[in-house]
Amino acid sequence: MVSLTVRDHVRPTDGGYPAGIYRVVGTGDDTVTLLRVGDADGRRVNTGEIATVEEADLAAFEPADNPDGNRPLGATVRSELEMLYWRFRAFGQQLAARPFPTAVAAALVAVGYTGDSIGPLSEPVASVALFVGAVALAYVGSGYLGR
């Protein structure tokens, strides 16, 4: 009998379950809960399909590789660049949704960035204003301000 722990990966060896790779997401006294995370070819998929398997039926599964570990370099880079775009977009939307705090934080950044060269601020005060403004922008853009 196969002993499985959370995060292990298995694939069915018979036709009783849809072909693919499953990640163990839960274990009980006599059952194992599986989430299908890969297709029959071992490529990553997001299906949301959950299967609860009785311990006695685990013989119908064999160990499998994590589908996240076999992505081609081009697909990985493309995915990371796409995620970067969406992160910046969400950040910008959060800033636009709260114009007053965004304006205050941006003003602090501007004063801190230019304050010691064109204004009466000393360098330490300008540095503090720049730091506080940058942290404030990050806080507003993160979406935690509206919670």
Secondary structure, DSSP 8 states (H G I E B T S, - for coil): -----TT-EEEESSTTS-SSEEEEEEE-SSEEEEEEEE-TTS-B-----EEEEEGGGGGGEEE---GGGG--HHHHHHHHHHHHHHHHHHHHHHHHH-HHHHHHHHHHHHHHHHHHHHSS--HHHHHHHHHHHHHHHHHHHHT-TT-
